[in-house]
Amino acid sequence: MPRPDQYPEYQAVIATPVGPIGLAADGDVLVRLDFLPESLPLRPTQSAILREVERQLHAWFADPDVVFDIPWRADGSPHQQRVWQAIYAIGVGKTRTYAEIAHEVGSVARAVGGACGMNPIPIIIPCHRVVAANGLGGFNANRNGRDWLPIKRWLLTHEMQDLFAGESRGA
C-alpha cells in the first residue's frame, strides 16, 4: 500500500469515480491534478482554491457539460503550451487525433503525445479527448502506478453518454 508521504506534492487527495485524484495549488491557482493509485489514502482539502476545484470536479463527474471556472496554470515548454491550448479548445463530447493537433500547432504526432503525457492538469486540459488515428492511444499509459487507458475510456464514455442516449430510445 502506498504511504501518504510518497506523494507529498499533493495538498489534497480526493475520491472520484475514477479513483483518487491528487491536487496541488500555488497560492490561489491550481497547478497539478493527477490520477493516483487506488490504495492511496485520501487527504482532506484544506485550501479554499482546492475546495473549489473539488466542488467543480464533483459537479463535472455528475454532468460533463459543467464548465470549469477555476484559475489554473500549466507550466511547460512553449511547444507544450501550444499543444495544451489546442487541447483545451476541444469541446465536450468531441475528440481530435494526435496528428490533427500536431498539424494545428506545427509539430508531429509523437511530440503531441509527449506533451499530453506531461499535462499537469488532465480533465481541466482534457488530454483524454486526444486519440490515435486507429484507437484511443496511450493516454500516458502508466503514471503514478495507474494504468490510464481505462481512465481515458471512462472519461470519454462519461462525456459522450448524452450523444448516444437518443439511439437507445429508438430516436
Order of alpha helices (4+ residues) and beta strands (2+ residues): beta-beta-beta-alpha-alpha-beta-alpha-alpha-beta-beta-beta-alpha
